[in-house]
Amino acid sequence: MKTLLATAALAIAGVATVQAADIAPVTGHWTRLGEHSSALVYYIDEPDGFHVVVTTQQGARDKAAVERFETVLAAGQSAAVSIPRTAGEAPARIEFSNAGGHLHIAEPPASVAAE
């Protein structure tokens, strides 16, 4: 039921694109990680912490590799997702922090995402 509510909320809430974001529960946030990769993030506020879900897409849309990551963050905790890139390139990294009443998302610099 929570997944259904989260999916519906994503459809209604829309998504935002910025270099850093503070999002409210059940609000979708999309970020570009490179020419052919992106991530969609949302979370649900539960008694044990923020249940964060990150879905990444890598590659052209019709052949994209899709992966889903989940974690629970208590107040003050952080986690990161690192997406590998081609040989010799630094991975794209997104960091998430439970900042009390909202989730803070630190995205890769624009120069990394634009490559």
C-alpha positions as CSV (number, residue, x, y, z in Angstrom):
1,M,0.0,0.0,0.0
2,K,2.8,2.4,0.8
3,T,4.4,1.7,-2.6
4,L,1.1,2.5,-4.3
5,L,0.8,5.7,-2.3
6,A,4.4,6.7,-3.1
7,T,3.9,6.0,-6.8
8,A,0.7,8.1,-6.9
9,A,2.3,10.9,-5.0
10,L,5.2,10.9,-7.5
11,A,2.8,11.3,-10.4
12,I,0.9,14.1,-8.7
13,A,3.9,15.9,-7.2
14,G,6.1,16.1,-10.3
15,V,9.8,16.2,-10.1
16,A,12.5,18.9,-9.7
17,T,16.0,19.3,-11.1
18,V,18.7,21.2,-9.1
19,Q,22.2,20.8,-7.8
20,A,21.1,20.3,-4.2
21,A,17.6,19.7,-2.9
22,D,15.6,19.5,0.2
23,I,12.5,17.4,-0.4
24,A,9.4,16.6,1.7
25,P,8.1,13.1,2.2
26,V,6.6,11.3,-0.9
27,T,7.9,14.0,-3.2
28,G,9.8,12.8,-6.3
29,H,13.1,14.4,-7.2
30,W,14.9,13.7,-10.5
31,T,18.5,14.4,-11.2
32,R,20.6,13.9,-14.3
33,L,23.9,12.0,-13.7
34,G,25.3,12.1,-17.2
35,E,24.3,12.0,-20.8
36,H,22.5,8.7,-20.5
37,S,21.9,8.2,-16.8
38,S,19.6,9.7,-14.2
39,A,18.1,9.0,-10.7
40,L,14.7,9.4,-9.2
41,V,14.6,9.8,-5.4
42,Y,11.7,9.8,-2.9
43,Y,11.2,8.8,0.7
44,I,8.5,8.0,3.2
45,D,8.8,9.2,6.8
46,E,8.3,6.3,9.2
47,P,8.8,6.0,13.0
48,D,12.2,4.3,12.5
49,G,13.4,7.0,10.1
50,F,13.3,8.0,6.4
51,H,12.8,5.1,4.1
52,V,14.7,6.4,1.0
53,V,14.2,4.8,-2.4
54,V,16.6,5.7,-5.3
55,T,15.9,4.3,-8.8
56,T,18.7,4.8,-11.4
57,Q,18.6,4.5,-15.1
58,Q,21.8,4.0,-17.1
59,G,22.0,3.9,-20.9
60,A,19.7,4.8,-23.7
61,R,16.0,4.6,-22.7
62,D,15.2,1.6,-24.8
63,K,18.1,-0.4,-23.4
64,A,18.5,1.2,-20.0
65,A,19.8,-0.7,-17.0
66,V,17.5,0.1,-14.1
67,E,18.5,-0.4,-10.5
68,R,16.7,0.3,-7.3
69,F,18.4,1.1,-4.0
70,E,16.7,1.4,-0.6
71,T,17.9,2.5,2.8
72,V,16.5,3.7,6.2
73,L,18.1,6.9,7.6
74,A,17.6,8.0,11.2
75,A,17.9,11.7,12.1
76,G,21.4,12.9,11.3
77,Q,22.4,9.9,9.2
78,S,23.6,10.0,5.6
79,A,24.1,7.6,2.8
80,A,25.4,7.8,-0.8
81,V,24.8,6.1,-4.1
82,S,27.8,5.9,-6.5
83,I,27.1,5.3,-10.2
84,P,30.1,4.0,-12.2
85,R,31.0,5.7,-15.4
86,T,33.4,4.9,-18.2
87,A,37.1,4.0,-17.5
88,G,39.1,6.9,-16.3
89,E,36.0,8.9,-15.2
90,A,35.0,9.6,-11.6
91,P,31.7,8.0,-10.6
92,A,28.6,10.1,-10.3
93,R,27.7,10.3,-6.6
94,I,24.5,11.4,-4.9
95,E,24.5,11.8,-1.1
96,F,21.3,11.8,1.0
97,S,20.9,13.2,4.6
98,N,18.1,13.0,7.1
99,A,17.9,16.7,8.0
100,G,15.1,16.3,10.5
101,G,11.8,17.3,8.7
102,H,13.1,16.7,5.2
103,L,15.6,14.8,3.1
104,H,18.7,16.7,1.8
105,I,20.1,15.6,-1.5
106,A,23.6,16.6,-2.6
107,E,24.0,15.9,-6.4
108,P,27.1,15.7,-8.6
109,P,28.5,19.0,-9.9
110,A,26.9,20.2,-13.1
111,S,30.2,19.5,-15.0
112,V,30.0,15.8,-14.0
113,A,26.3,15.5,-14.9
114,A,26.7,17.2,-18.2
115,E,29.4,14.8,-19.5
